[in-house]
């Protein structure tokens, strides 16, 4: 897979999961897994209800010092479990190259959060996870995830699609070392995840750095 380096405002983004040219100077590795609408429409996705999916703005907003952001534009309706296995293998590859698990974070939004939840179920390393708008009754009724790592769940009270809290998962048998929830209310509904809002990007960066809020 072709590996492309993007330098935007001094930030480094890796488009694709190929880790073959990862620079040893990067201390932290952040995987961002986008929502379904980009699968359907491409990078410049736009929703009549929620507006533009500002992917570039989000990638810039979640960057921290000495970090590299890995992302891939999915171009088809991928199988969630199979794709999670793909991401999990990339996490394993980083760790095999000497990256400390605590310096790896997987962030998923909407369908990306479902994928990230599957990664946390599959991968036994104690890396960091941030789930955005990834829970509802359907997920609780149709999955039996047992999370690993340090998990932060962010949900918006105005989100009627995937804004349910994660208490169901917190009370289940997990292998987490930390499990926190953050309730926000932007009045943007499900659309909060389309934008690099401080409401979620600032706590996300704290979680990446210190696993705290």
C-alpha positions in Angstrom: 0.0 0.0 0.0 1.3 3.4 -0.9 2.3 5.4 2.2 1.7 9.2 1.9 3.1 11.8 4.3 1.0 14.9 4.8 2.6 17.9 6.4 -0.2 20.3 7.4 0.6 23.1 9.8 3.7 21.1 10.9 1.7 18.0 11.6 2.4 14.5 10.2 -0.5 12.3 9.1 0.0 8.9 7.6 -2.7 8.0 5.1 -2.9 4.2 5.3 -2.0 1.5 7.8 1.4 0.7 6.3 3.9 1.3 9.1 7.1 0.5 7.1 8.4 4.0 7.1 7.3 5.1 10.6 10.0 7.5 12.0 11.5 6.4 15.3 11.2 10.0 16.5 7.5 9.7 16.9 6.7 8.9 20.5 3.0 8.6 20.3 0.9 6.9 17.6 -2.8 7.8 17.1 -5.1 5.8 14.9 -8.2 7.7 13.8 -11.1 5.7 12.4 -13.7 7.8 10.7 -17.5 7.4 10.4 -19.5 5.6 7.8 -20.4 8.6 5.7 -16.8 8.8 4.4 -17.1 5.2 3.2 -20.2 6.3 1.3 -19.1 9.7 -0.1 -15.3 9.9 0.2 -13.0 12.3 2.1 -15.2 15.4 1.4 -18.3 13.9 2.8 -21.3 16.2 3.5 -24.5 15.5 5.3 -27.6 17.5 4.7 -28.4 17.1 8.4 -25.0 17.7 10.0 -22.9 19.5 7.4 -19.3 18.8 6.3 -17.3 16.0 7.9 -14.2 18.0 8.7 -11.6 15.2 8.6 -8.6 17.5 8.1 -9.7 19.7 11.0 -10.3 16.7 13.2 -6.9 15.2 12.4 -5.2 18.5 13.2 -7.2 18.9 16.5 -6.2 15.5 18.0 -2.5 15.8 17.3 -0.2 16.1 20.3 3.6 16.7 20.5 5.9 14.0 19.2 3.0 12.1 17.6 1.9 10.7 14.3 -1.7 10.2 13.2 -2.5 7.1 11.2 -5.7 7.1 9.2 -7.2 5.4 6.2 -10.0 6.5 3.9 -12.2 3.5 3.6 -13.8 3.2 0.2 -16.3 0.5 0.7 -18.7 -0.8 3.3 -16.1 -2.8 5.2 -16.9 -5.6 7.6 -16.4 -4.2 11.1 -14.7 -7.3 12.7 -12.4 -7.9 9.7 -11.4 -4.3 9.6 -10.8 -4.3 13.4 -8.5 -7.3 12.9 -6.5 -5.3 10.4 -6.1 -2.3 12.8 -5.2 -4.7 15.6 -2.4 -6.2 13.6 -1.0 -2.7 13.0 -1.0 -2.1 16.7 0.8 -5.3 17.2 3.4 -4.3 14.6 4.1 -1.0 16.3 4.6 -2.8 19.6 6.9 -5.3 18.0 8.9 -2.3 16.7 9.4 -1.1 20.3 6.5 1.4 20.7 5.2 1.3 24.3 1.5 0.3 24.4 0.7 3.3 26.5 1.8 5.5 23.6 -0.7 4.1 21.2 -4.3 5.4 21.0 -7.2 4.2 18.8 -9.9 6.8 18.3 -13.1 5.8 16.5 -16.2 7.8 15.6 -19.6 6.3 14.9 -18.9 3.2 12.7 -15.3 3.9 13.5 -16.2 3.6 17.2 -17.7 0.2 16.5 -14.5 -0.8 14.8 -12.4 0.5 17.7 -14.6 -1.4 20.2 -13.8 -4.5 18.2 -10.1 -3.7 18.3 -10.3 -3.3 22.1 -12.1 -6.7 22.3 -9.5 -8.4 20.0 -6.2 -6.8 21.1 -4.9 -7.7 24.5 -2.3 -5.0 24.7 -3.2 -2.2 27.1 -3.3 0.7 24.7 -5.7 3.6 24.8 -9.1 3.9 23.2 -11.5 6.7 22.6 -15.0 5.8 21.4 -17.2 8.7 20.0 -20.9 8.1 19.4 -20.6 4.4 19.3 -23.3 3.0 21.6 -27.0 2.3 21.4 -29.4 -0.6 22.2 -28.5 -2.4 19.0 -24.8 -2.6 19.9 -25.6 -3.8 23.4 -28.0 -6.5 22.1 -25.7 -7.7 19.3 -22.2 -7.7 20.7 -20.3 -9.3 23.6 -17.2 -7.2 23.7 -14.7 -7.5 26.5 -12.6 -4.4 26.3 -8.8 -4.2 27.0 -6.7 -1.2 27.7 -7.6 2.3 28.9 -11.0 3.2 27.5 -12.7 6.6 27.3 -16.2 6.8 26.0 -17.6 10.2 24.8 -21.3 10.6 24.1 -23.6 13.6 23.4 -26.9 13.9 25.2 -28.4 15.5 22.1 -27.4 12.5 19.9 -30.5 10.4 19.1 -28.6 7.9 17.0 -25.6 6.7 19.1 -25.7 8.9 22.2 -26.4 6.2 24.8 -24.0 6.1 27.7 -21.6 3.2 28.1 -22.7 2.1 31.6 -23.8 -1.3 30.2 -20.2 -2.0 29.0 -18.6 -0.6 32.1 -20.4 -3.1 34.3 -19.6 -6.0 32.1 -16.6 -8.3 32.6 -13.7 -6.4 31.0 -9.9 -6.4 31.0 -9.5 -2.7 31.2 -7.2 -0.8 33.5 -9.2 2.4 33.1 -12.8 2.9 31.9 -14.2 6.4 31.9 -17.2 8.1 30.4 -17.7 11.7 29.3 -21.1 13.2 28.8 -21.3 16.3 26.6 -24.1 18.3 25.2 -23.4 20.3 22.1 -26.9 20.5 20.8 -25.5 19.2 17.4 -26.9 15.7 17.9 -25.0 13.0 16.0 -23.2 15.8 14.1 -20.9 16.6 17.0 -18.4 14.0 15.7 -18.3 15.8 12.3 -16.4 18.7 13.8 -13.2 19.2 15.8 -15.0 20.6 18.8 -13.2 21.4 22.0 -15.9 19.5 23.8 -14.4 16.2 22.7 -11.0 17.0 21.2 -9.5 18.5 24.4 -10.4 15.6 26.6 -9.3 13.2 23.9 -5.9 14.8 23.9 -5.7 14.5 27.7 -6.5 10.8 27.4 -3.8 10.4 24.7 -1.2 12.0 27.0 -2.2 11.0 30.5 -5.2 8.7 30.4 -7.1 11.2 32.5 -9.8 13.9 32.1 
